[in-house]
Structure formats: C-alpha cells, structure tokens
Amino acid sequence: MPETEDLFANLLLSLAAAAMQQMGKLVNPLTNKTELDLPRAQQTIDLLDALQAKTKGNLSDKEDRLFTTLLGDLKRNYIDTLNAQPAASPAPDAAPGAAEPEADA
C-alpha cells in the first residue's frame, strides 16, 4: 500500500527531523534558534529504536532501508554532537591554594 508506506516514511522523517533539531543540527521553527537538548535527542532515538524493533518483519524493503539509514545517521550525529561537547571539569577536592594536610610522623 503506497499511501501507508508514504505515511510511515513521513512519520520516520518527522521523528528524525525532531532528533536533529534536538541535537542543534536544525533550527527550531518556533524560536528561529538552534537549540541543544541531548537528553531529548537520545529519547527520540530510543523511541525510533523501539519502533524499529516492534515493526521488525512488517516493513517493506524500502521502509526497512529508510529506517536503518535514518537511525544510523541519527546515532552517528548524536555521537559526534556528544563528543563535541566540552567535558565537565571535575570539582576540586580542596579550595585553590589550600595546604595539604601533613601526615603525623
């Protein structure tokens, strides 16, 4: 059913666009700003993973290829975006310049 395949493809593309927007790769059309929300992007990718698992064996070859390609691209972009984020600096154990406690001899 071509119409159903088109609707399913539109659903996948819509979710993929949302994930790309959440990764800051696309401008949010409501705010006209690029926004980064990696936890939400991860949630959207997880949703697509679950949807792929639930539809396994029920997709046409074309739908399956689209799904696999979209998920692979999203996961690569997510990892690239995650790796591009500055690492959080660890909290210091002591205030700067504080003397180390001396051991009793």
N, C-alpha and C positions, 0 to 999 in steps of 0.2 A: 504494500500500500504506500505509494509515493507520498501522499499527503501526510500520513502518520510519520513516515521517515523524515519529512521536512520539519514537522513539529518537534520531533525528538532531537533533530540536529539543532534547531533553534534553541531548545532548552539547554543543550550542552554548550552551545556558543554563548548563551546568556550567562550561564554559570562561570564559564571560563573568562568572560569579559569582567565579571564581578571580581573574580580572583585576581586578575591582572590589575584592576583598579585598586584593590586592597593592598597589592604589592607596590603601589606607586608607579606602575607602568603606564596607566591610562589616567586621564583627567576625570575627576568626578564631575559629571554633567550638572549636578545640583549646586555645587560650590565653585565650579571652574578652577579647582585646585587639585594638585597631585597630593594624595594622602597615603600614608603608610600605616597599615594595620595588619601586621604579620600574623597575630593570633587568629584574626578573622579569615585571612587568606588560607591559613592552614586548615581551618574549619571547612571552608568551601572546597578545598582539595580533598579533604577527608570525606565530605559529602559525595563528591564525584566518585571517589574510590568505592564507597558503599553502593552507590547507584550502579557502578560497573559490575560489582560482584553480584548484585541482585538481578541484573539483566543478562548475565552470562548465559550464553546458549540461546537467547531470544532475540539477538540482533542480527541484522543483515551484515554481510561482509563490509559494505560501505559504512554502516553505522559503527561497526566494531573498529574499523581503521580510524575513523574520525575520533572516536572515544579514546583509543590508545594514543593517537598522536597528540590530542589536546592534553591528556593527563601527563604525558611525558614532557611536553613543552612547559606546562604549569609547574611541574616538580623541578625541572631544571631552572626555571626562572625564580622559583621560591628559594632554592639553594643559593643561587647567585645573589639574590637580594639579601638573604640572611648572612652570607659571607661578606657582603659589602658593608654591613652594619659595624660601627666601631664596637670593639669589645668593651664591656663594662669594666671599669677599673675596680680592683678589689679594695675593700675598705681596709684602711691601715689598722694594725693591731694597737698601735700607740700613736699619740699625737706627734707631729713632726718635731724633732729636736728633743724629744723626751729621752732621758737617760735610761739605759738598760739596767735592770736590777742586777746588783752584784751578788754572786754566789758566796755563801759563807765558806770560809776555808777551814 
